[in-house]
Amino acid sequence: MNRTLQPKQTTSLSRSVLSGQSGAHSNLQRLVEKHLRTRSSRPYAPHNVDAFHAVVNAAKGRDLILDAGCGTGDSTLVLARRHPQAFVAGIDKSAKRLDMLAKANAAQREPNALLVRADLVDFFRIAAAEGARVYKNYFLYPNPWPKPAHLQRRWHGAAVFREILELGGEIELRSNWKIYAEEFAMALNIAGIDSELRPLVTTDSTALTPFEKKYHASGHSLWQLCATCPA
């Protein structure tokens, strides 16, 4: 489910998202409604429980910002600088990607940031079960999973969507695939949550992630979805 399951970040230009979908998936409402009334009983992996408690202990009661599927963690550091009053946890299931940042940017570590290895599905489930609340929840590029058959691999089509909403706080999603953002907005609406979807204007200096810089340089239209979940 991590957004970094997509091709590696490079400085080359990127192709636009290709999909057999021309609009929102026809099964979206049925799937979201199902997930909003059910909950997984699958046991948690112990290392995901440890990751959650590591984040809680490091946050020390500060406002918690989650950078879901942070990849190499560049966006986590940017968010930490922009929100010095909060604690930012970058979460990714790839130890290799997280280690890339540790080696390349060790001197740039922010005191209010932590990178942890965890499966996000488990992490969100554990956080919701423990009654955790977040200040902001970021879902940044790419993770569109554009094939129609992959609807359940998109965050709004995943069984854990319910737990994501239960964490409360502000949700911000950024994507270069408008249909993905529109579907997320529709899923929020099904859950009774209003959102705002708008074009995103960015530059190299304001971009949150290397993907955002790459997509901007490639001339892609970028989209930003913002919503506030009830506490």
Helices and strands as residue ranges (DSSP letters): G 3-5, H 28-36, H 46-59, E 64-68, H 74-82, E 87-92, H 95-104, G 106-108, E 113-117, H 120-129, E 136-139, G 148-153, G 155-157, H 161-166, E 169-175, H 178-190, E 195-199, H 210-217, E 223-229
